[in-house]
Amino acid sequence: MAREIDEAWISEAIERHRRVEELRGDYDRAVESHEVSVHSPDNTIEVTVTASGRITNIQIHGGLQHRNPAEFSRELQAAVGSAADAARWAREKLHDEVFEKFRSLGEA
């Protein structure tokens, strides 16, 4: 009888590991494809970033001719910093969404 229990336990462990790997793949794909956009404090710069933190686009709204370089640099740094925060937030949300399914398997 003990052998049957061990084999069942091993089978369940293998299936659980397979499911974790599947969910990890889902999470990795979601992190790379999910994008978030943020703006600089003055709304002149828009940065789009994936949840992985990869910047995919930067849009400058308005002309640059009359911009103070130091001011522009501060706005750009603020926008990129916000993009990093937004990517971190998106990763956490995606992680919760994807792995919540896994946690519910233990309850079933």
Phi, psi and omega in degrees: 000318181301324180296320178297319179295316180297318180294321177295318180297317179296316178300316179294320179296319179295316180296318179296317178297317178300318180293320177298316179296321178296315179295323178298318176297318177300316181297313181301318178294318180295318181297321182283334184262340182281126181245149178228139177246140177226161181240156173292163180305326180266007178063020179265346181234131176240127180243129176251132185223146173280165178297339177284348180101001180280121177287125181254341181196147171227124178248135176252122180258122183097169182280162179254351187301321185257015180274138173287125183303321180294319179296315179299318179299316178298317180295319179295316178298319179296318180294317179293321176298317177296324178295320178296318177296318180295321178296317178299315179299315180297319178299317180296317179296315179297319179300313179299317181295313185289313186274353173297324177301320181292316179300324181289340177295323179293333180278337184287000000 
